[in-house]
Amino acid sequence: MYLLAVGLTYKHTPVKLREKTAIAENQLLTINQQLNLEKSILENIILSTCNRTEIFAVVDQIHTGKYYIKHFLAKTFQLSMEQLEPYLEFYENQAAVNHYFRLICGLDSMVVGETQILGQMRGSFLTAQSAGTTGTIFNHLFPDLIHFAKEMHTQYRINDHSSSLSQSALQIAKDKLGSLHDKRIFILGAGEMSELLVKNLQNFQVGEVHLFNRTLSKIENFAKEISVPCYTHALADFYQEVAQADVVISALGVNQPYIIKKQLAQPLAEKNGQLLLIDLGVPRNVDAHCTLIEGVTLCDIDQMNQLIQVNQQARLQSVTLIEAEISKAVTDFFQWENQLGIIPLVKELRLQTLAAEEAAMASLLRKLPDLKEREIKVIRKHMKSIVNQTLRTPIKEIKEMAIQEDAQHDIAVVKRIFGLEKIEEGKTEDEN
């Protein structure tokens, strides 16, 4: 058995193609089942998000599995191989398992360390289980992945270390206000920074989001990307609405401040509470004199950059530590997988010794027919104890052999010693 990851991700695939290869949640179970009918596919899980569509698979042959997965994707999404193949990413065996761990921990996400991917992968696993497309490998691996990712987020808190302006802006808002779950966040602009702000909102529990821009069509697309209540407004309406805001984040492309004290003071005159202004614009979007208004606090891009510099080092350290933990986890998984191969051997060894025990007991009862029931129970108990003690060390050593480089040779020797080659080949002593 071999493990694969095959997919299209934001790293190499343009959004137009990602849109064509996205799978709706209500279609996922059916597509899982269809994929499992393909040649070479033993198990499969499909992950489909706005940033990626990936197939995780257990296959009986690497090249055959890759071939049929590629053609399944092309057929499912009605694409030619020429359209699809240049963007496909492949991971095999150890690289595939390493990819699973990195992915679920958020290390391969657009926003490094984000936690949303953990829930998405868990959902994909549960769907595949419902579809009947997981088996021994994934039913063992994916619960371990989920548990591992939760531990990493708890231990290293990588998502707390903001490494971009957009993340830092939201983190500062959270730090200053304590919580954003009941707060109204205003975002001004429709450029790349505003888009990143909207994407990063997925990792912050906020009450409402209000988007402002001169062209509504641009921010209407942004609004579709988040699950929290989101409203779009013309930029000209900002001063009419600003009294409702708790946080205003401005990322407008303007040559002079758009938010100025004179215009801001009037709508805030009767506002109770604080207003946090976060200026991500260069040139600046917010007039520094706005802080003279009671209750108004201003954070500018220089303060954001200071936070980023502090957090980048912390994030890099967290990533390095998590990667070391992943390396150990991948090794542990393959040790477990290697030991799967010796399960039939251990089972046959136990059956062989059990048969010898039963034969010896039957012989003893024939020779000592007057044994009482209690005496028979005592003898059985001690015989079983002798067998278990005798098997304990050989089974332990067999399991150790299974994870060594020369495992096949050593296990073959064990089979010869115990006469298990013939049993595995379907032969018995009587047949010879």
BAFIGU-879116 format. One record per residue (C-alpha): residue number from 1; residue in one letter; x, y, z. Coordinates in Angstrom, 1 decimal. Layout:
   n res      u      v      w
 NUM   a      X      Y      Z
...
END
This chain:
   n res      u      v      w
   1   m    0.0    0.0    0.0
   2   y    1.1    3.5   -0.8
   3   l   -0.1    7.0    0.2
   4   l   -0.7    9.9   -2.1
   5   a   -1.7   13.5   -2.0
   6   v   -2.8   15.0   -5.3
   7   g   -4.2   18.5   -5.6
   8   l   -4.6   22.0   -6.9
   9   t   -3.8   24.8   -4.4
  10   y   -3.6   28.5   -4.2
  11   k    0.3   28.3   -4.5
  12   h    0.3   27.2   -8.1
  13   t   -3.3   27.3   -9.4
  14   p   -5.0   30.4  -10.6
  15   v   -8.4   31.2   -9.0
  16   k  -10.3   30.6  -12.3
  17   l   -9.2   27.0  -12.3
  18   r   -9.7   26.6   -8.5
  19   e  -13.3   27.8   -9.0
  20   k  -13.9   25.1  -11.7
  21   t  -12.4   22.4   -9.5
  22   a  -14.3   23.3   -6.3
  23   i  -16.6   20.6   -4.9
  24   a  -19.8   21.5   -3.2
  25   e  -20.2   20.0    0.3
  26   n  -23.4   18.1   -0.8
  27   q  -21.5   16.5   -3.7
  28   l  -18.5   15.4   -1.7
  29   l  -19.8   12.0   -0.5
  30   t  -20.9   10.9   -4.0
  31   i  -17.5   11.9   -5.5
  32   n  -15.7   10.0   -2.7
  33   q  -17.6    6.9   -3.7
  34   q  -17.1    7.4   -7.4
  35   l  -13.3    7.8   -6.9
  36   n  -13.1    4.6   -4.8
  37   l  -14.4    2.7   -7.9
  38   e  -11.3    3.7   -9.9
  39   k   -8.5    1.2  -10.4
  40   s   -5.8    1.1   -7.7
  41   i   -7.7    3.3   -5.2
  42   l   -8.1    1.5   -1.8
  43   e   -9.1    4.5    0.4
  44   n   -9.7    8.2   -0.3
  45   i  -10.5   11.5    1.4
  46   i  -11.3   14.7   -0.6
  47   l  -10.6   18.2    0.8
  48   s  -12.2   21.1   -1.1
  49   t  -11.9   24.7    0.1
  50   c  -11.6   28.1   -1.5
  51   n   -7.8   27.7   -1.6
  52   r   -7.5   24.0   -2.6
  53   t   -9.0   20.8   -3.9
  54   e   -6.9   17.8   -2.8
  55   i   -7.3   14.1   -2.9
  56   f   -5.7   12.0   -0.2
  57   a   -5.5    8.4   -1.2
  58   v   -4.2    4.9   -0.3
  59   v   -3.3    3.1   -3.5
  60   d   -1.9   -0.3   -4.4
  61   q    0.5    1.1   -7.0
  62   i    2.0    4.6   -7.0
  63   h    2.0    5.2  -10.8
  64   t   -1.3    3.6  -11.4
  65   g   -2.9    5.5   -8.6
  66   k   -1.6    8.8   -9.8
  67   y   -2.8    8.1  -13.4
  68   y   -6.3    7.2  -12.4
  69   i   -6.6   10.2   -9.9
  70   k   -5.5   12.6  -12.6
  71   h   -7.9   11.3  -15.1
  72   f  -10.7   11.2  -12.5
  73   l  -10.2   14.9  -11.8
  74   a  -10.2   15.7  -15.5
  75   k  -13.4   13.7  -16.0
  76   t  -15.2   15.1  -12.9
  77   f  -14.4   18.7  -13.7
  78   q  -14.7   18.3  -17.5
  79   l  -11.1   19.5  -18.1
  80   s   -8.5   18.3  -20.5
  81   m   -5.2   17.0  -19.2
  82   e   -3.5   20.0  -20.8
  83   q   -5.6   22.3  -18.7
  84   l   -5.2   20.3  -15.5
  85   e   -1.8   18.6  -15.3
  86   p    0.5   21.7  -15.2
  87   y   -1.0   22.8  -11.9
  88   l   -1.3   19.4  -10.1
  89   e    0.9   18.9   -7.0
  90   f    1.9   15.4   -6.0
  91   y    3.2   14.0   -2.8
  92   e    4.1   10.3   -2.3
  93   n    4.4    8.1    0.8
  94   q    6.5    9.9    3.5
  95   a    6.2   13.3    1.6
  96   a    2.4   12.7    1.5
  97   v    2.1   12.0    5.2
  98   n    4.3   15.0    6.0
  99   h    2.0   17.1    3.8
 100   y   -1.1   15.9    5.7
 101   f    0.5   17.0    9.0
 102   r    1.7   20.4    7.7
 103   l   -1.7   21.0    6.1
 104   i   -3.8   20.3    9.1
 105   c   -1.5   22.4   11.3
 106   g   -2.0   25.4    9.0
 107   l    1.7   25.5    7.9
 108   d    0.7   25.3    4.2
 109   s   -2.2   27.7    4.5
 110   m   -2.3   31.2    2.9
 111   v   -2.5   32.5    6.4
 112   v    0.2   30.4    8.2
 113   g   -1.1   28.8   11.4
 114   e   -4.8   29.4   10.7
 115   t   -7.1   27.0   12.4
 116   q   -9.9   26.8    9.9
 117   i   -8.2   24.1    7.9
 118   l   -8.3   21.7   10.9
 119   g  -12.1   21.8   10.9
 120   q  -12.2   21.4    7.2
 121   m  -10.0   18.3    7.2
 122   r  -11.9   16.8   10.0
 123   g  -15.2   17.4    8.0
 124   s  -13.6   15.8    4.9
 125   f  -12.6   12.7    7.0
 126   l  -16.1   12.3    8.5
 127   t  -17.7   12.6    5.0
 128   a  -15.3   10.0    3.6
 129   q  -16.1    7.7    6.6
 130   s  -19.8    8.1    5.8
 131   a  -19.1    7.3    2.2
 132   g  -17.3    4.2    3.2
 133   t  -14.0    5.2    1.5
 134   t  -11.7    5.1    4.5
 135   g  -10.1    1.9    5.8
 136   t   -7.4    0.7    8.1
 137   i   -4.8    3.4    7.1
 138   f   -6.9    6.6    7.2
 139   n   -9.1    5.4   10.1
 140   h   -5.9    5.3   12.1
 141   l   -4.0    8.3   10.6
 142   f   -6.7   11.0   10.5
 143   p   -7.8   10.8   14.1
 144   d   -4.1   11.1   14.9
 145   l   -3.7   14.1   12.6
 146   i   -6.7   15.9   14.2
 147   h   -5.4   15.2   17.7
 148   f   -1.9   16.3   16.7
 149   a   -3.0   19.6   15.2
 150   k   -5.0   20.5   18.3
 151   e   -2.0   19.8   20.5
 152   m    0.2   21.9   18.3
 153   h   -2.1   24.9   18.3
 154   t   -2.5   24.6   22.1
 155   q    1.2   24.2   22.7
 156   y    2.7   26.7   20.3
 157   r   -0.2   29.1   19.6
 158   i    1.2   29.9   16.2
 159   n   -2.0   31.6   15.1
 160   d   -1.4   34.3   17.8
 161   h    1.7   35.5   16.1
 162   s    0.5   37.9   13.5
 163   s    2.9   38.0   10.5
 164   s    1.1   40.4    8.1
 165   l   -0.3   43.8    8.2
 166   s   -3.9   42.5    7.9
 167   q   -3.4   40.0   10.7
 168   s   -1.7   42.5   12.9
 169   a   -4.5   45.0   12.4
 170   l   -7.1   42.5   13.6
 171   q   -4.8   41.3   16.4
 172   i   -4.3   44.9   17.7
 173   a   -8.1   45.4   17.5
 174   k   -8.6   42.3   19.6
 175   d   -5.9   43.2   22.1
 176   k   -7.3   46.7   22.6
 177   l  -11.0   45.8   22.8
 178   g  -10.6   42.5   24.6
 179   s  -13.0   40.7   22.3
 180   l  -14.4   41.3   18.8
 181   h  -17.4   38.9   19.0
 182   d  -19.9   41.7   19.5
 183   k  -18.0   44.5   17.7
 184   r  -18.7   46.2   14.3
 185   i  -15.6   46.3   12.1
 186   f  -15.5   48.8    9.2
 187   i  -13.1   48.2    6.4
 188   l  -12.4   50.9    3.8
 189   g  -11.0   50.0    0.4
 190   a  -11.1   47.1   -2.1
 191   g   -7.4   46.5   -2.8
 192   e   -5.2   43.6   -1.9
 193   m   -4.9   44.7    1.8
 194   s   -8.7   44.8    2.2
 195   e   -9.0   41.4    0.6
 196   l   -6.5   39.9    3.0
 197   l   -8.3   41.6    5.9
 198   v  -11.5   39.9    4.9
 199   k   -9.8   36.5    4.6
 200   n   -8.1   36.9    8.0
 201   l  -11.5   37.7    9.6
 202   q  -12.2   33.9    9.4
 203   n   -9.8   33.5   12.3
 204   f  -11.4   36.2   14.5
 205   q  -14.9   36.0   16.0
 206   v  -16.5   39.3   15.1
 207   g  -20.0   40.7   15.4
 208   e  -20.5   42.5   12.0
 209   v  -18.3   43.5    9.1
 210   h  -19.1   46.6    7.0
 211   l  -17.2   47.1    3.8
 212   f  -16.9   50.6    2.1
 213   n  -15.6   51.4   -1.3
 214   r  -16.3   53.7   -4.3
 215   t  -17.2   50.7   -6.5
 216   l  -19.6   48.3   -4.7
 217   s  -19.1   45.3   -7.1
 218   k  -15.6   44.8   -5.8
 219   i  -16.5   44.6   -2.1
 220   e  -19.6   42.5   -2.9
 221   n  -17.3   39.8   -4.0
 222   f  -15.3   40.1   -0.7
 223   a  -18.5   39.8    1.3
 224   k  -19.2   36.4   -0.2
 225   e  -16.0   35.0    1.4
 226   i  -17.0   35.4    5.0
 227   s  -19.6   33.7    7.1
 228   v  -20.2   36.5    9.6
 229   p  -22.9   39.2    8.9
 230   c  -21.4   41.5    6.2
 231   y  -22.8   44.7    4.7
 232   t  -21.5   46.7    1.8
 233   h  -21.7   50.5    1.5
 234   a  -20.6   53.3   -0.8
 235   l  -17.6   55.1    0.5
 236   a  -19.5   58.3    0.4
 237   d  -21.7   56.9    3.2
 238   f  -18.9   56.4    5.6
 239   y  -19.4   59.4    7.8
 240   q  -23.1   58.7    8.1
 241   e  -22.4   55.2    9.4
 242   v  -19.2   55.7   11.4
 243   a  -20.9   56.3   14.8
 244   q  -22.0   52.6   14.7
 245   a  -18.4   51.4   14.3
 246   d  -16.1   50.0   17.0
 247   v  -13.1   49.6   14.7
 248   v  -12.3   51.3   11.4
 249   i   -9.5   49.8    9.3
 250   s   -8.6   52.0    6.4
 251   a   -6.6   50.7    3.4
 252   l   -7.6   53.3    0.7
 253   g   -5.3   54.3   -2.1
 254   v   -5.5   58.1   -1.5
 255   n   -3.0   60.9   -1.7
 256   q   -4.2   62.7    1.4
 257   p   -6.1   61.6    4.5
 258   y   -9.6   60.5    3.9
 259   i  -10.6   60.4    7.6
 260   i  -10.1   63.9    9.1
 261   k  -10.9   65.4   12.5
 262   k  -13.4   68.0   11.2
 263   q  -15.6   65.5    9.5
 264   l  -15.2   62.7   12.1
 265   a  -16.0   64.8   15.2
 266   q  -19.6   65.6   14.3
 267   p  -20.9   62.0   13.9
 268   l  -19.0   60.9   17.0
 269   a  -20.3   63.8   19.2
 270   e  -23.0   61.6   20.6
 271   k  -21.3   58.3   20.4
 272   n  -20.8   56.4   23.7
 273   g  -17.7   54.2   23.9
 274   q  -14.4   54.0   22.1
 275   l  -13.5   54.1   18.4
 276   l  -10.3   52.4   17.2
 277   l   -8.9   53.7   13.9
 278   i   -6.3   51.5   12.2
 279   d   -4.5   53.2    9.3
 280   l   -2.9   50.8    6.8
 281   g   -2.6   53.3    4.1
 282   v    0.6   54.8    2.5
 283   p    0.1   57.7    2.1
 284   r   -1.8   57.9    5.4
 285   n   -5.6   57.6    5.3
 286   v   -6.2   59.1    8.7
 287   d   -5.4   62.5   10.0
 288   a   -3.4   62.3   13.2
 289   h   -5.5   65.1   14.7
 290   c   -8.4   62.6   14.9
 291   t   -6.9   61.4   18.3
 292   l   -7.9   64.8   19.7
 293   i  -11.6   63.5   19.6
 294   e  -12.6   62.0   22.9
 295   g  -12.7   58.2   22.8
 296   v  -10.7   57.9   19.5
 297   t   -7.5   55.9   19.4
 298   l   -5.2   55.7   16.3
 299   c   -2.8   53.0   15.2
 300   d   -0.8   53.6   12.1
 301   i    1.3   51.4    9.8
 302   d    4.5   52.0   11.7
 303   q    3.0   50.5   14.8
 304   m    1.8   47.5   12.7
 305   n    5.3   46.9   11.4
 306   q    6.8   47.0   14.9
 307   l    4.3   44.3   15.9
 308   i    5.1   42.2   12.8
 309   q    8.9   42.3   13.5
 310   v    8.3   41.0   17.1
 311   n    5.8   38.4   15.9
 312   q    7.8   37.1   12.9
 313   q   10.5   35.7   15.1
 314   a    8.0   34.1   17.4
 315   r    6.1   32.6   14.4
 316   l    9.3   31.3   12.8
 317   q   10.3   29.6   16.1
 318   s    6.8   28.1   16.4
 319   v    6.9   26.8   12.8
 320   t   10.4   25.2   13.4
 321   l    9.2   23.5   16.6
 322   i    6.1   22.2   14.9
 323   e    8.0   20.9   12.0
 324   a   10.3   18.9   14.4
 325   e    7.1   17.5   16.0
 326   i    5.8   16.6   12.6
 327   s    9.0   14.7   11.7
 328   k    8.5   12.6   14.8
 329   a    4.8   12.0   14.1
 330   v    5.6   10.9   10.5
 331   t    8.2    8.4   11.7
 332   d    5.7    7.1   14.3
 333   f    3.1    6.6   11.6
 334   f    5.4    4.6    9.3
 335   q    6.6    2.4   12.2
 336   w    2.9    1.6   12.8
 337   e    2.3    0.9    9.1
 338   n    5.4   -1.3    8.9
 339   q    4.1   -3.3   11.8
 340   l    0.8   -3.9   10.0
 341   g    2.6   -6.4    7.8
 342   i    3.5   -8.6   10.7
 343   i    0.0   -8.9   12.1
 344   p   -0.7  -12.1   10.1
 345   l    2.6  -13.5   11.3
 346   v    1.9  -12.8   15.0
 347   k   -1.7  -14.2   14.5
 348   e   -0.3  -17.4   13.0
 349   l    2.3  -17.7   15.7
 350   r   -0.4  -17.4   18.4
 351   l   -2.6  -19.9   16.6
 352   q    0.3  -22.3   16.3
 353   t    1.1  -22.2   20.0
 354   l   -2.5  -22.3   20.9
 355   a   -2.9  -25.5   18.9
 356   a    0.2  -27.0   20.6
 357   e   -1.3  -26.0   24.0
 358   e   -4.6  -27.7   23.2
 359   a   -2.9  -30.8   21.9
 360   a   -0.8  -31.1   25.1
 361   m   -3.9  -30.6   27.2
 362   a   -5.8  -33.2   25.4
 363   s   -3.0  -35.7   25.7
 364   l   -2.7  -34.9   29.5
 365   l   -6.4  -35.5   30.0
 366   r   -6.2  -38.9   28.2
 367   k   -3.3  -40.0   30.4
 368   l   -4.8  -38.6   33.6
 369   p   -8.6  -39.2   33.3
 370   d   -9.2  -38.9   37.0
 371   l   -8.3  -35.2   37.3
 372   k  -10.8  -33.1   39.0
 373   e  -12.4  -30.0   37.4
 374   r  -10.5  -27.6   39.7
 375   e   -7.2  -29.4   38.9
 376   i   -7.9  -29.1   35.2
 377   k   -8.5  -25.3   35.5
 378   v   -5.2  -24.8   37.4
 379   i   -3.3  -26.8   34.8
 380   r   -4.9  -24.8   31.9
 381   k   -4.1  -21.5   33.6
 382   h   -0.5  -22.4   34.1
 383   m   -0.1  -23.8   30.6
 384   k   -1.6  -20.6   29.2
 385   s    0.8  -18.5   31.3
 386   i    3.8  -20.5   30.1
 387   v    2.7  -20.0   26.4
 388   n    2.2  -16.2   26.9
 389   q    5.5  -15.8   28.6
 390   t    7.2  -17.8   25.9
 391   l    5.6  -15.7   23.2
 392   r    6.1  -12.3   24.8
 393   t    9.8  -11.8   23.8
 394   p    9.5  -13.2   20.3
 395   i    6.5  -11.0   19.5
 396   k    8.2   -8.0   20.9
 397   e   11.3   -8.7   18.8
 398   i    9.2   -9.3   15.6
 399   k    7.6   -5.9   16.1
 400   e   11.0   -4.3   16.4
 401   m   12.2   -6.2   13.3
 402   a    9.3   -4.8   11.3
 403   i   10.6   -1.2   11.6
 404   q   14.2   -2.0   10.7
 405   e   15.7   -1.5    7.2
 406   d   16.3   -5.3    6.7
 407   a   12.9   -6.2    8.1
 408   q   11.9   -8.5    5.2
 409   h   15.0  -10.7    5.6
 410   d   14.7  -10.9    9.4
 411   i   11.0  -11.7    9.3
 412   a   11.6  -14.4    6.6
 413   v   14.1  -16.0    9.0
 414   v   11.5  -15.9   11.8
 415   k    8.9  -17.6    9.5
 416   r   11.4  -20.4    8.7
 417   i   12.2  -20.9   12.4
 418   f    8.6  -21.3   13.4
 419   g    7.6  -23.1   10.2
 420   l    5.1  -20.4    9.2
 421   e    6.1  -20.1    5.6
 422   k    4.1  -23.1    4.7
 423   i    1.1  -22.0    6.7
 424   e    1.2  -18.6    4.9
 425   e    1.4  -20.3    1.6
 426   g   -1.7  -22.2    2.4
 427   k    0.1  -25.5    3.1
 428   t    0.1  -27.7    6.2
 429   e    2.3  -30.5    7.3
 430   d   -0.5  -33.0    6.4
 431   e   -0.6  -31.7    2.8
 432   n    3.1  -32.4    2.4
END
